[in-house]
């Protein structure tokens, strides 16, 4: 005969896992703000920039931002590889073709 499942224990374990994942996500977002230099912005500026990005409808601008973000993460991965990049003559990981969001936002003061 099978042992009955303890659904309460399983639900509690899932809830704990979900809470841990949410905390990890918040920590990673904080790390991202710091790594990009956005921590130097005031909370109002940062919130405004994030709101503008979330409301953005222009697919070309969003794609340029995505490419720039991907290049950022690739360059950080290469920097974190340490000696391997130096031994292989590592080069700068800047994406030359990605458009700057500052030039695409049309803000002129």
Biopython code that builds the backbone (N, CA, C, O; Angstrom):
import numpy as np
from Bio.PDB.StructureBuilder import StructureBuilder

atoms = [
    (1, "UNK", "N", (0.826, -1.176, 0.000)),
    (1, "UNK", "CA", (0.000, 0.000, 0.000)),
    (1, "UNK", "C", (0.880, 1.252, 0.000)),
    (1, "UNK", "O", (1.913, 1.299, 0.667)),
    (2, "UNK", "N", (0.454, 2.260, -0.755)),
    (2, "UNK", "CA", (1.218, 3.494, -0.884)),
    (2, "UNK", "C", (1.101, 4.355, 0.364)),
    (2, "UNK", "O", (0.087, 4.358, 1.062)),
    (3, "UNK", "N", (2.147, 5.060, 0.607)),
    (3, "UNK", "CA", (2.153, 6.018, 1.707)),
    (3, "UNK", "C", (1.392, 7.266, 1.241)),
    (3, "UNK", "O", (1.660, 7.777, 0.153)),
    (4, "UNK", "N", (0.455, 7.757, 2.043)),
    (4, "UNK", "CA", (-0.298, 8.954, 1.627)),
    (4, "UNK", "C", (0.613, 10.186, 1.578)),
    (4, "UNK", "O", (1.532, 10.334, 2.385)),
    (5, "UNK", "N", (0.333, 11.062, 0.612)),
    (5, "UNK", "CA", (1.112, 12.288, 0.463)),
    (5, "UNK", "C", (0.694, 13.311, 1.501)),
    (5, "UNK", "O", (-0.486, 13.438, 1.829)),
    (6, "UNK", "N", (1.657, 14.024, 2.002)),
    (6, "UNK", "CA", (1.397, 15.097, 2.955)),
    (6, "UNK", "C", (1.339, 16.407, 2.164)),
    (6, "UNK", "O", (2.353, 17.078, 1.973)),
    (7, "UNK", "N", (0.131, 16.757, 1.711)),
    (7, "UNK", "CA", (-0.038, 17.930, 0.865)),
    (7, "UNK", "C", (0.315, 19.216, 1.592)),
    (7, "UNK", "O", (0.854, 20.138, 0.979)),
    (8, "UNK", "N", (0.026, 19.298, 2.876)),
    (8, "UNK", "CA", (0.345, 20.498, 3.636)),
    (8, "UNK", "C", (1.851, 20.751, 3.651)),
    (8, "UNK", "O", (2.296, 21.885, 3.474)),
    (9, "UNK", "N", (2.621, 19.710, 3.860)),
    (9, "UNK", "CA", (4.071, 19.839, 3.875)),
    (9, "UNK", "C", (4.594, 20.211, 2.496)),
    (9, "UNK", "O", (5.495, 21.041, 2.375)),
    (10, "UNK", "N", (4.034, 19.600, 1.453)),
    (10, "UNK", "CA", (4.458, 19.919, 0.093)),
    (10, "UNK", "C", (4.110, 21.355, -0.271)),
    (10, "UNK", "O", (4.911, 22.042, -0.904)),
    (11, "UNK", "N", (2.929, 21.818, 0.119)),
    (11, "UNK", "CA", (2.542, 23.212, -0.147)),
    (11, "UNK", "C", (3.447, 24.190, 0.591)),
    (11, "UNK", "O", (3.844, 25.218, 0.042)),
    (12, "UNK", "N", (3.767, 23.862, 1.828)),
    (12, "UNK", "CA", (4.669, 24.726, 2.598)),
    (12, "UNK", "C", (6.041, 24.775, 1.935)),
    (12, "UNK", "O", (6.645, 25.844, 1.844)),
    (13, "UNK", "N", (6.535, 23.644, 1.477)),
    (13, "UNK", "CA", (7.836, 23.605, 0.810)),
    (13, "UNK", "C", (7.812, 24.426, -0.481)),
    (13, "UNK", "O", (8.769, 25.140, -0.782)),
    (14, "UNK", "N", (6.729, 24.326, -1.238)),
    (14, "UNK", "CA", (6.602, 25.118, -2.466)),
    (14, "UNK", "C", (6.526, 26.612, -2.158)),
    (14, "UNK", "O", (7.126, 27.424, -2.862)),
    (15, "UNK", "N", (5.794, 26.973, -1.115)),
    (15, "UNK", "CA", (5.687, 28.374, -0.719)),
    (15, "UNK", "C", (7.045, 28.913, -0.286)),
    (15, "UNK", "O", (7.402, 30.042, -0.623)),
    (16, "UNK", "N", (7.803, 28.110, 0.460)),
    (16, "UNK", "CA", (9.150, 28.514, 0.874)),
    (16, "UNK", "C", (10.052, 28.694, -0.334)),
    (16, "UNK", "O", (10.832, 29.645, -0.401)),
    (17, "UNK", "N", (9.943, 27.780, -1.286)),
    (17, "UNK", "CA", (10.761, 27.873, -2.503)),
    (17, "UNK", "C", (10.399, 29.129, -3.293)),
    (17, "UNK", "O", (11.285, 29.827, -3.785)),
    (18, "UNK", "N", (9.105, 29.419, -3.416)),
    (18, "UNK", "CA", (8.661, 30.612, -4.136)),
    (18, "UNK", "C", (9.165, 31.877, -3.433)),
    (18, "UNK", "O", (9.600, 32.818, -4.097)),
    (19, "UNK", "N", (9.112, 31.905, -2.114)),
    (19, "UNK", "CA", (9.592, 33.055, -1.346)),
    (19, "UNK", "C", (11.098, 33.229, -1.552)),
    (19, "UNK", "O", (11.576, 34.350, -1.728)),
    (20, "UNK", "N", (11.841, 32.127, -1.530)),
    (20, "UNK", "CA", (13.285, 32.203, -1.748)),
    (20, "UNK", "C", (13.621, 32.690, -3.152)),
    (20, "UNK", "O", (14.552, 33.475, -3.334)),
    (21, "UNK", "N", (12.868, 32.227, -4.142)),
    (21, "UNK", "CA", (13.089, 32.682, -5.514)),
    (21, "UNK", "C", (12.786, 34.175, -5.658)),
    (21, "UNK", "O", (13.502, 34.887, -6.363)),
    (22, "UNK", "N", (11.738, 34.648, -4.999)),
    (22, "UNK", "CA", (11.391, 36.070, -5.043)),
    (22, "UNK", "C", (12.491, 36.902, -4.386)),
    (22, "UNK", "O", (12.859, 37.954, -4.907)),
    (23, "UNK", "N", (13.017, 36.447, -3.256)),
    (23, "UNK", "CA", (14.107, 37.156, -2.585)),
    (23, "UNK", "C", (15.359, 37.167, -3.451)),
    (23, "UNK", "O", (16.066, 38.173, -3.512)),
    (24, "UNK", "N", (15.636, 36.047, -4.124)),
    (24, "UNK", "CA", (16.793, 35.972, -5.014)),
    (24, "UNK", "C", (16.629, 36.949, -6.185)),
    (24, "UNK", "O", (17.585, 37.611, -6.587)),
    (25, "UNK", "N", (15.422, 37.031, -6.720)),
    (25, "UNK", "CA", (15.155, 37.948, -7.834)),
    (25, "UNK", "C", (15.363, 39.392, -7.399)),
    (25, "UNK", "O", (15.978, 40.174, -8.124)),
    (26, "UNK", "N", (14.856, 39.756, -6.220)),
    (26, "UNK", "CA", (15.041, 41.114, -5.711)),
    (26, "UNK", "C", (16.516, 41.425, -5.501)),
    (26, "UNK", "O", (16.970, 42.526, -5.812)),
    (27, "UNK", "N", (17.257, 40.471, -4.979)),
    (27, "UNK", "CA", (18.688, 40.654, -4.765)),
    (27, "UNK", "C", (19.399, 40.857, -6.103)),
    (27, "UNK", "O", (20.265, 41.725, -6.219)),
    (28, "UNK", "N", (19.039, 40.063, -7.109)),
    (28, "UNK", "CA", (19.653, 40.187, -8.435)),
    (28, "UNK", "C", (19.323, 41.526, -9.073)),
    (28, "UNK", "O", (20.170, 42.120, -9.740)),
    (29, "UNK", "N", (18.091, 42.011, -8.876)),
    (29, "UNK", "CA", (17.734, 43.322, -9.417)),
    (29, "UNK", "C", (18.558, 44.419, -8.751)),
    (29, "UNK", "O", (18.997, 45.357, -9.418)),
    (30, "UNK", "N", (18.768, 44.309, -7.452)),
    (30, "UNK", "CA", (19.622, 45.266, -6.752)),
    (30, "UNK", "C", (21.052, 45.211, -7.261)),
    (30, "UNK", "O", (21.690, 46.247, -7.451)),
    (31, "UNK", "N", (21.550, 44.008, -7.481)),
    (31, "UNK", "CA", (22.897, 43.851, -8.038)),
    (31, "UNK", "C", (22.989, 44.468, -9.433)),
    (31, "UNK", "O", (24.003, 45.072, -9.784)),
    (32, "UNK", "N", (21.936, 44.314, -10.220)),
    (32, "UNK", "CA", (21.913, 44.867, -11.567)),
    (32, "UNK", "C", (21.953, 46.391, -11.531)),
    (32, "UNK", "O", (22.673, 47.015, -12.310)),
    (33, "UNK", "N", (21.179, 46.988, -10.627)),
    (33, "UNK", "CA", (21.184, 48.447, -10.484)),
    (33, "UNK", "C", (22.586, 48.922, -10.135)),
    (33, "UNK", "O", (23.065, 49.912, -10.688)),
    (34, "UNK", "N", (23.240, 48.227, -9.227)),
    (34, "UNK", "CA", (24.586, 48.603, -8.819)),
    (34, "UNK", "C", (25.584, 48.392, -9.956)),
    (34, "UNK", "O", (26.409, 49.267, -10.221)),
    (35, "UNK", "N", (25.522, 47.258, -10.622)),
    (35, "UNK", "CA", (26.486, 46.919, -11.675)),
    (35, "UNK", "C", (26.403, 47.868, -12.864)),
    (35, "UNK", "O", (27.416, 48.145, -13.506)),
    (36, "UNK", "N", (25.215, 48.364, -13.161)),
    (36, "UNK", "CA", (25.060, 49.263, -14.308)),
    (36, "UNK", "C", (25.397, 50.710, -13.973)),
    (36, "UNK", "O", (25.450, 51.561, -14.861)),
    (37, "UNK", "N", (25.622, 50.987, -12.697)),
    (37, "UNK", "CA", (25.895, 52.361, -12.281)),
    (37, "UNK", "C", (24.638, 53.153, -12.010)),
    (37, "UNK", "O", (24.710, 54.342, -11.700)),
    (38, "UNK", "N", (23.483, 52.513, -12.122)),
    (38, "UNK", "CA", (22.217, 53.212, -11.910)),
    (38, "UNK", "C", (21.972, 53.525, -10.446)),
    (38, "UNK", "O", (21.061, 54.289, -10.126)),
    (39, "UNK", "N", (22.763, 52.954, -9.552)),
    (39, "UNK", "CA", (22.605, 53.249, -8.131)),
    (39, "UNK", "C", (22.962, 54.704, -7.838)),
    (39, "UNK", "O", (22.572, 55.237, -6.799)),
    (40, "UNK", "N", (23.696, 55.350, -8.738)),
    (40, "UNK", "CA", (24.049, 56.755, -8.567)),
    (40, "UNK", "C", (22.856, 57.674, -8.824)),
    (40, "UNK", "O", (22.875, 58.843, -8.437)),
    (41, "UNK", "N", (21.818, 57.145, -9.477)),
    (41, "UNK", "CA", (20.618, 57.933, -9.736)),
    (41, "UNK", "C", (19.767, 58.018, -8.480)),
    (41, "UNK", "O", (19.817, 57.144, -7.614)),
    (42, "UNK", "N", (18.986, 59.087, -8.398)),
    (42, "UNK", "CA", (18.042, 59.177, -7.284)),
    (42, "UNK", "C", (16.941, 58.140, -7.518)),
    (42, "UNK", "O", (16.712, 57.726, -8.655)),
    (43, "UNK", "N", (16.262, 57.721, -6.455)),
    (43, "UNK", "CA", (15.166, 56.757, -6.649)),
    (43, "UNK", "C", (14.099, 57.276, -7.617)),
    (43, "UNK", "O", (13.515, 56.495, -8.369)),
    (44, "UNK", "N", (13.843, 58.578, -7.604)),
    (44, "UNK", "CA", (12.846, 59.158, -8.510)),
    (44, "UNK", "C", (13.287, 59.035, -9.966)),
    (44, "UNK", "O", (12.486, 58.691, -10.834)),
    (45, "UNK", "N", (14.579, 59.322, -10.235)),
    (45, "UNK", "CA", (15.095, 59.197, -11.605)),
    (45, "UNK", "C", (15.050, 57.745, -12.071)),
    (45, "UNK", "O", (14.635, 57.451, -13.192)),
    (46, "UNK", "N", (15.481, 56.853, -11.199)),
    (46, "UNK", "CA", (15.497, 55.435, -11.556)),
    (46, "UNK", "C", (14.084, 54.926, -11.816)),
    (46, "UNK", "O", (13.846, 54.212, -12.790)),
    (47, "UNK", "N", (13.151, 55.293, -10.947)),
    (47, "UNK", "CA", (11.759, 54.868, -11.136)),
    (47, "UNK", "C", (11.195, 55.441, -12.430)),
    (47, "UNK", "O", (10.494, 54.743, -13.163)),
    (48, "UNK", "N", (11.489, 56.684, -12.712)),
    (48, "UNK", "CA", (11.005, 57.305, -13.947)),
    (48, "UNK", "C", (11.550, 56.616, -15.185)),
    (48, "UNK", "O", (10.821, 56.389, -16.151)),
    (49, "UNK", "N", (12.842, 56.283, -15.153)),
    (49, "UNK", "CA", (13.448, 55.596, -16.295)),
    (49, "UNK", "C", (12.845, 54.210, -16.489)),
    (49, "UNK", "O", (12.578, 53.796, -17.618)),
    (50, "UNK", "N", (12.631, 53.494, -15.386)),
    (50, "UNK", "CA", (12.036, 52.161, -15.491)),
    (50, "UNK", "C", (10.597, 52.226, -15.975)),
    (50, "UNK", "O", (10.164, 51.388, -16.765)),
    (51, "UNK", "N", (9.859, 53.217, -15.505)),
    (51, "UNK", "CA", (8.473, 53.378, -15.975)),
    (51, "UNK", "C", (8.441, 53.691, -17.469)),
    (51, "UNK", "O", (7.617, 53.144, -18.202)),
    (52, "UNK", "N", (9.330, 54.563, -17.916)),
    (52, "UNK", "CA", (9.392, 54.893, -19.341)),
    (52, "UNK", "C", (9.743, 53.655, -20.165)),
    (52, "UNK", "O", (9.176, 53.438, -21.236)),
    (53, "UNK", "N", (10.673, 52.848, -19.666)),
    (53, "UNK", "CA", (11.054, 51.632, -20.385)),
    (53, "UNK", "C", (9.891, 50.646, -20.424)),
    (53, "UNK", "O", (9.661, 50.004, -21.449)),
    (54, "UNK", "N", (9.163, 50.520, -19.330)),
    (54, "UNK", "CA", (8.047, 49.578, -19.275)),
    (54, "UNK", "C", (6.902, 50.017, -20.186)),
    (54, "UNK", "O", (6.164, 49.184, -20.712)),
    (55, "UNK", "N", (6.758, 51.323, -20.367)),
    (55, "UNK", "CA", (5.667, 51.845, -21.198)),
    (55, "UNK", "C", (6.055, 51.984, -22.667)),
    (55, "UNK", "O", (5.211, 52.301, -23.505)),
    (56, "UNK", "N", (7.326, 51.750, -22.982)),
    (56, "UNK", "CA", (7.831, 51.937, -24.348)),
    (56, "UNK", "C", (7.072, 51.053, -25.329)),
    (56, "UNK", "O", (6.907, 49.854, -25.103)),
    (57, "UNK", "N", (6.614, 51.655, -26.414)),
    (57, "UNK", "CA", (5.881, 50.924, -27.451)),
    (57, "UNK", "C", (6.727, 50.690, -28.701)),
    (57, "UNK", "O", (6.402, 49.826, -29.515)),
    (58, "UNK", "N", (7.813, 51.459, -28.858)),
    (58, "UNK", "CA", (8.650, 51.372, -30.051)),
    (58, "UNK", "C", (9.505, 50.102, -30.007)),
    (58, "UNK", "O", (10.432, 49.993, -29.204)),
    (59, "UNK", "N", (9.185, 49.157, -30.869)),
    (59, "UNK", "CA", (9.884, 47.874, -30.875)),
    (59, "UNK", "C", (11.358, 48.022, -31.252)),
    (59, "UNK", "O", (12.199, 47.281, -30.743)),
    (60, "UNK", "N", (11.681, 48.960, -32.128)),
    (60, "UNK", "CA", (13.071, 49.142, -32.534)),
    (60, "UNK", "C", (13.917, 49.616, -31.353)),
    (60, "UNK", "O", (15.041, 49.149, -31.168)),
    (61, "UNK", "N", (13.387, 50.532, -30.564)),
    (61, "UNK", "CA", (14.100, 51.024, -29.387)),
    (61, "UNK", "C", (14.256, 49.920, -28.359)),
    (61, "UNK", "O", (15.327, 49.763, -27.774)),
    (62, "UNK", "N", (13.195, 49.152, -28.134)),
    (62, "UNK", "CA", (13.266, 48.056, -27.168)),
    (62, "UNK", "C", (14.280, 47.006, -27.619)),
    (62, "UNK", "O", (14.994, 46.442, -26.790)),
    (63, "UNK", "N", (14.349, 46.742, -28.909)),
    (63, "UNK", "CA", (15.312, 45.772, -29.424)),
    (63, "UNK", "C", (16.737, 46.298, -29.249)),
    (63, "UNK", "O", (17.640, 45.534, -28.907)),
    (64, "UNK", "N", (16.943, 47.593, -29.480)),
    (64, "UNK", "CA", (18.270, 48.178, -29.267)),
    (64, "UNK", "C", (18.665, 48.070, -27.798)),
    (64, "UNK", "O", (19.817, 47.770, -27.486)),
    (65, "UNK", "N", (17.728, 48.311, -26.906)),
    (65, "UNK", "CA", (17.998, 48.169, -25.471)),
    (65, "UNK", "C", (18.321, 46.721, -25.124)),
    (65, "UNK", "O", (19.225, 46.459, -24.330)),
    (66, "UNK", "N", (17.589, 45.782, -25.714)),
    (66, "UNK", "CA", (17.827, 44.368, -25.442)),
    (66, "UNK", "C", (19.239, 43.974, -25.873)),
    (66, "UNK", "O", (19.946, 43.277, -25.146)),
    (67, "UNK", "N", (19.645, 44.432, -27.073)),
    (67, "UNK", "CA", (20.980, 44.108, -27.569)),
    (67, "UNK", "C", (22.053, 44.713, -26.673)),
    (67, "UNK", "O", (23.069, 44.079, -26.390)),
    (68, "UNK", "N", (21.818, 45.938, -26.234)),
    (68, "UNK", "CA", (22.786, 46.592, -25.358)),
    (68, "UNK", "C", (22.878, 45.852, -24.024)),
    (68, "UNK", "O", (23.968, 45.693, -23.475)),
    (69, "UNK", "N", (21.746, 45.405, -23.508)),
    (69, "UNK", "CA", (21.748, 44.635, -22.266)),
    (69, "UNK", "C", (22.457, 43.297, -22.431)),
    (69, "UNK", "O", (23.203, 42.871, -21.548)),
    (70, "UNK", "N", (22.225, 42.639, -23.558)),
    (70, "UNK", "CA", (22.900, 41.361, -23.816)),
    (70, "UNK", "C", (24.409, 41.566, -23.898)),
    (70, "UNK", "O", (25.178, 40.760, -23.375)),
    (71, "UNK", "N", (24.830, 42.642, -24.555)),
    (71, "UNK", "CA", (26.262, 42.940, -24.647)),
    (71, "UNK", "C", (26.841, 43.221, -23.264)),
    (71, "UNK", "O", (27.970, 42.829, -22.969)),
    (72, "UNK", "N", (26.071, 43.898, -22.421)),
    (72, "UNK", "CA", (26.511, 44.175, -21.053)),
    (72, "UNK", "C", (26.764, 42.880, -20.296)),
    (72, "UNK", "O", (27.802, 42.726, -19.652)),
    (73, "UNK", "N", (25.816, 41.948, -20.372)),
    (73, "UNK", "CA", (25.979, 40.691, -19.654)),
    (73, "UNK", "C", (27.117, 39.856, -20.237)),
    (73, "UNK", "O", (27.834, 39.190, -19.492)),
    (74, "UNK", "N", (27.292, 39.883, -21.550)),
    (74, "UNK", "CA", (28.396, 39.142, -22.162)),
    (74, "UNK", "C", (29.733, 39.715, -21.721)),
    (74, "UNK", "O", (30.669, 38.965, -21.442)),
    (75, "UNK", "N", (29.829, 41.035, -21.656)),
    (75, "UNK", "CA", (31.091, 41.648, -21.239)),
    (75, "UNK", "C", (31.379, 41.335, -19.779)),
    (75, "UNK", "O", (32.536, 41.133, -19.411)),
    (76, "UNK", "N", (30.352, 41.292, -18.944)),
    (76, "UNK", "CA", (30.552, 40.957, -17.524)),
    (76, "UNK", "C", (30.973, 39.498, -17.380)),
    (76, "UNK", "O", (31.789, 39.172, -16.518)),
    (77, "UNK", "N", (30.431, 38.629, -18.206)),
    (77, "UNK", "CA", (30.818, 37.221, -18.157)),
    (77, "UNK", "C", (32.281, 37.079, -18.546)),
    (77, "UNK", "O", (33.021, 36.311, -17.931)),
    (78, "UNK", "N", (32.690, 37.806, -19.550)),
    (78, "UNK", "CA", (34.088, 37.743, -19.984)),
    (78, "UNK", "C", (35.017, 38.322, -18.934)),
    (78, "UNK", "O", (36.102, 37.786, -18.704)),
    (79, "UNK", "N", (34.604, 39.419, -18.285)),
    (79, "UNK", "CA", (35.432, 40.014, -17.233)),
    (79, "UNK", "C", (35.564, 39.057, -16.058)),
    (79, "UNK", "O", (36.625, 38.979, -15.439)),
    (80, "UNK", "N", (34.504, 38.332, -15.746)),
    (80, "UNK", "CA", (34.522, 37.405, -14.625)),
    (80, "UNK", "C", (35.339, 36.156, -14.917)),
    (80, "UNK", "O", (35.693, 35.425, -13.993)),
    (81, "UNK", "N", (35.647, 35.896, -16.191)),
    (81, "UNK", "CA", (36.424, 34.703, -16.521)),
    (81, "UNK", "C", (37.885, 34.872, -16.126)),
    (81, "UNK", "O", (38.622, 33.889, -16.048)),
    (82, "UNK", "N", (38.311, 36.110, -15.875)),
    (82, "UNK", "CA", (39.635, 36.379, -15.315)),
    (82, "UNK", "C", (40.789, 36.054, -16.227)),
    (82, "UNK", "O", (40.883, 36.585, -17.333)),
    (83, "UNK", "N", (41.675, 35.180, -15.768)),
    (83, "UNK", "CA", (42.928, 34.883, -16.462)),
    (83, "UNK", "C", (42.694, 34.282, -17.838)),
    (83, "UNK", "O", (43.511, 34.477, -18.737)),
    (84, "UNK", "N", (41.607, 33.563, -18.022)),
    (84, "UNK", "CA", (41.349, 32.942, -19.324)),
    (84, "UNK", "C", (41.229, 33.992, -20.413)),
    (84, "UNK", "O", (41.708, 33.778, -21.526)),
    (85, "UNK", "N", (40.601, 35.120, -20.119)),
    (85, "UNK", "CA", (40.451, 36.180, -21.114)),
    (85, "UNK", "C", (41.796, 36.818, -21.425)),
    (85, "UNK", "O", (42.067, 37.164, -22.575)),
    (86, "UNK", "N", (42.654, 36.978, -20.398)),
    (86, "UNK", "CA", (43.963, 37.578, -20.625)),
    (86, "UNK", "C", (44.849, 36.653, -21.442)),
    (86, "UNK", "O", (45.584, 37.116, -22.314)),
    (87, "UNK", "N", (44.794, 35.365, -21.177)),
    (87, "UNK", "CA", (45.616, 34.403, -21.895)),
    (87, "UNK", "C", (45.241, 34.326, -23.360)),
    (87, "UNK", "O", (46.099, 34.117, -24.219)),
    (88, "UNK", "N", (43.951, 34.495, -23.647)),
    (88, "UNK", "CA", (43.503, 34.389, -25.031)),
    (88, "UNK", "C", (43.491, 35.746, -25.723)),
    (88, "UNK", "O", (42.999, 35.861, -26.845)),
    (89, "UNK", "N", (44.034, 36.789, -25.062)),
    (89, "UNK", "CA", (44.052, 38.114, -25.670)),
    (89, "UNK", "C", (42.668, 38.693, -25.771)),
    (89, "UNK", "O", (42.303, 39.233, -26.816)),
    (90, "UNK", "N", (41.876, 38.597, -24.702)),
    (90, "UNK", "CA", (40.492, 39.057, -24.686)),
    (90, "UNK", "C", (40.351, 40.490, -25.150)),
    (90, "UNK", "O", (41.173, 41.345, -24.820)),
    (91, "UNK", "N", (39.318, 40.745, -25.908)),
    (91, "UNK", "CA", (39.065, 42.081, -26.427)),
    (91, "UNK", "C", (37.838, 42.669, -25.772)),
    (91, "UNK", "O", (37.109, 41.977, -25.062)),
    (92, "UNK", "N", (37.616, 43.910, -26.005)),
    (92, "UNK", "CA", (36.450, 44.584, -25.445)),
    (92, "UNK", "C", (35.175, 43.971, -25.999)),
    (92, "UNK", "O", (35.088, 43.661, -27.187)),
    (93, "UNK", "N", (34.181, 43.798, -25.124)),
    (93, "UNK", "CA", (32.944, 43.140, -25.543)),
    (93, "UNK", "C", (31.858, 44.131, -25.912)),
    (93, "UNK", "O", (30.690, 43.751, -26.002)),
    (94, "UNK", "N", (32.204, 45.385, -26.128)),
    (94, "UNK", "CA", (31.194, 46.368, -26.501)),
    (94, "UNK", "C", (30.603, 46.021, -27.854)),
    (94, "UNK", "O", (31.323, 45.699, -28.798)),
    (95, "UNK", "N", (29.273, 46.090, -27.936)),
    (95, "UNK", "CA", (28.602, 45.828, -29.206)),
    (95, "UNK", "C", (28.588, 47.116, -30.009)),
    (95, "UNK", "O", (27.916, 48.074, -29.626)),
    (96, "UNK", "N", (29.303, 47.154, -31.092)),
    (96, "UNK", "CA", (29.402, 48.363, -31.889)),
    (96, "UNK", "C", (28.119, 48.716, -32.599)),
    (96, "UNK", "O", (27.903, 49.889, -32.904)),
    (97, "UNK", "N", (27.249, 47.747, -32.879)),
    (97, "UNK", "CA", (26.053, 48.015, -33.649)),
    (97, "UNK", "C", (24.847, 48.392, -32.829)),
    (97, "UNK", "O", (23.834, 48.804, -33.392)),
    (98, "UNK", "N", (24.916, 48.267, -31.504)),
    (98, "UNK", "CA", (23.743, 48.559, -30.682)),
    (98, "UNK", "C", (23.553, 50.055, -30.549)),
    (98, "UNK", "O", (24.493, 50.781, -30.227)),
    (99, "UNK", "N", (22.346, 50.513, -30.796)),
    (99, "UNK", "CA", (22.034, 51.926, -30.679)),
    (99, "UNK", "C", (21.957, 52.323, -29.221)),
    (99, "UNK", "O", (21.519, 51.543, -28.375)),
    (100, "UNK", "N", (22.377, 53.521, -28.938)),
    (100, "UNK", "CA", (22.320, 54.030, -27.573)),
    (100, "UNK", "C", (20.900, 54.464, -27.240)),
    (100, "UNK", "O", (20.287, 55.197, -28.016)),
    (101, "UNK", "N", (20.362, 54.028, -26.101)),
    (101, "UNK", "CA", (19.016, 54.445, -25.751)),
    (101, "UNK", "C", (18.933, 55.942, -25.531)),
    (101, "UNK", "O", (17.867, 56.528, -25.724)),
    (102, "UNK", "N", (20.026, 56.580, -25.134)),
    (102, "UNK", "CA", (20.010, 58.018, -24.900)),
    (102, "UNK", "C", (19.725, 58.768, -26.194)),
    (102, "UNK", "O", (19.067, 59.808, -26.172)),
    (103, "UNK", "N", (20.211, 58.253, -27.321)),
    (103, "UNK", "CA", (19.974, 58.925, -28.581)),
    (103, "UNK", "C", (18.614, 58.583, -29.157)),
    (103, "UNK", "O", (18.120, 59.278, -30.045)),
    (104, "UNK", "N", (18.000, 57.511, -28.655)),
    (104, "UNK", "CA", (16.724, 57.068, -29.216)),
    (104, "UNK", "C", (15.529, 57.593, -28.440)),
    (104, "UNK", "O", (14.396, 57.479, -28.908)),
    (105, "UNK", "N", (15.764, 58.181, -27.230)),
    (105, "UNK", "CA", (14.618, 58.562, -26.427)),
    (105, "UNK", "C", (14.022, 59.903, -26.828)),
    (105, "UNK", "O", (12.882, 60.201, -26.473)),
    (106, "UNK", "N", (14.768, 60.708, -27.553)),
    (106, "UNK", "CA", (14.228, 61.962, -28.049)),
    (106, "UNK", "C", (14.095, 63.015, -26.983)),
    (106, "UNK", "O", (13.445, 64.032, -27.224)),
    (107, "UNK", "N", (14.677, 62.827, -25.812)),
    (107, "UNK", "CA", (14.564, 63.819, -24.750)),
    (107, "UNK", "C", (15.509, 64.969, -25.045)),
    (107, "UNK", "O", (16.699, 64.761, -25.279)),
    (108, "UNK", "N", (14.972, 66.187, -25.034)),
    (108, "UNK", "CA", (15.802, 67.347, -25.310)),
    (108, "UNK", "C", (15.646, 68.408, -24.229)),
    (108, "UNK", "O", (15.889, 69.586, -24.488)),
    (109, "UNK", "N", (15.246, 68.016, -23.030)),
    (109, "UNK", "CA", (15.229, 68.893, -21.880)),
    (109, "UNK", "C", (13.969, 69.562, -21.737)),
    (109, "UNK", "O", (13.789, 70.347, -20.806)),
]
sb = StructureBuilder()
sb.init_structure("model")
sb.init_model(0)
sb.init_chain("A")
sb.init_seg("    ")
for serial, (resi, resn, name, xyz) in enumerate(atoms, 1):
    if name == "N":
        sb.init_residue(resn, " ", resi, " ")
    sb.init_atom(name, np.array(xyz, "f"), 0.0, 1.0, " ", f" {name:<3s}", serial, name[0])
structure = sb.get_structure()
